[in-house]
Amino acid sequence: MGLRLTLKPDERVIVNGCILRNGPRRHVLEVENRADVLRGDEMLDAGTATTPARRIAYQIQIALVSPPHRASLQAQLETGLAALALALPSFAPAIAAAGTALAGGSYYAAFRALTPLFPYEDRLLSRAAEESRS
């Protein structure tokens, strides 16, 4: 069984590095074999990659959608994950899962493994902003 994607009007999806945009109506696509897929609502851009976990996830996203860049990003990603694990030991299992997925070439799984860190980083930044105003 393949991956079933329901695309909203004008939604973007990346399949094996190719950016596709849906038309004005809702459509369903089925990916029947193994492919690198990233939905529009999951995509990060350089402007939203403002925290350590998001920056690493953004780099993983680049590797996911651009296979020629994977080899050049590998060492940087491994270093970033190691630093993140030291900074956020409570998230060590998620970070380790990202590292394992990355080592196995599962870039989407590595990307998804880091997403639980985003709300935590947001709370930390919000708290820091509140304290700086006080």
N, C-alpha and C positions, 0 to 999 in steps of 0.2 A: 504494500500500500504506500502510495506517495504522500507528499505534503500537499495539503489543500489550503490555498490562500484565497480569502475573500477580500477583494480590493474595493475600497470605497472610491467614489468619484474623485478623480485627479490624484489619487494616492500613488506614491512612488514605491518601487520595490527594486532591489538590486539582486540579480541572478547571475552568478558567475562573473561578476565584475561589470555587467551590463545594466545600466540604470534604465528602468522602464517606468513609464507613467501611464496610469489608467486613464481612460477617456471619461466622458461626462456621466457614465452610468456605472453602477456596481457590477463587478465581474468576478467570476470564480476561475482560478487557475489551479491546475493540478500539476505538480512537479513529480514526475514518475520515477526519476532516478536520483542519485546523489548529486546535489548541487549546493553551492554556497548561496544562501538566500538571506537577505536582510530587509525587513519591512521598513517603510517610511517612518512610522512612529517610533522605531527603535534607533534610527540613525542619529548619530551625533555629528555636529559640525565643529570646526575649529573654535568658533565663538562660544559654544556651550561646554567645551572641554576645559573647564576652569578649575577642577579639583584634581588631586593626584590620581584617583581611581578613574575619573572620566578621561584624563589625558591618556592613561594606559589603554582604556577601552577604545578610545578614538584611534590609537595606533593599531590596536588589534583589528578594528573595523577597516582601516586602510589595508592591512594585510589580508583580511577576508575578501575584500572586493578587488584587490589588485595583486594577484599572485606574483608578478615580477618583483614586488617590493618585500615579499616575505622574508627572504634570506637576509636582506639588509636590516630588517627590523628585529629579527630574532634575538640578538644579543641585548639590544636596548629594551625589549619587552621583558626578557628574563631578569635584567637588572632592576627594572621598574617594579616588577612583581616582588622581588626580594626586598626592596626598600619599603614597599607598601606593607608587606608582612611584618616587618620590624616596627613600622609606625602604628599599625592597627592589629595587634596580636589577637584581639577578640574575633577578627574576621579571617584568621589564618586558614580555617578549612575552606572557605570560599576562594581565597587567594591561591591556596594549594590546588584546588580543583581547576582554577584558571590556568595555572602552570602546567598541570598534567594534560589538560585539553590542548594547550598550545604545543607542548612537546609531541603530542600525537597528531598534530596538524588539524585539529578540530577548532578552527578559529571562531566559529559561531558559539560553540560551547564555552570557550574561554571568555568571549564577549559577555555572554549571559551570566557567567559565574560572577562577574564583577558588578552586575547591576544592583545587588542588595546593598552594596556599599554606598551608592549614590544618596539615598535618603539620610544615612548616617552622616555623611560629609556635609550635606545641606544643613542638618541640625547643628553640627559643630560650627559651621560658618555663621549661621544665624545667631547662635549664642555668642560667638566672638564679636559680631557686629553690635549686639545689644550691650555687651560689656564695654566696648569702646565708646559707645554713646554715653555711658554712665559716668 
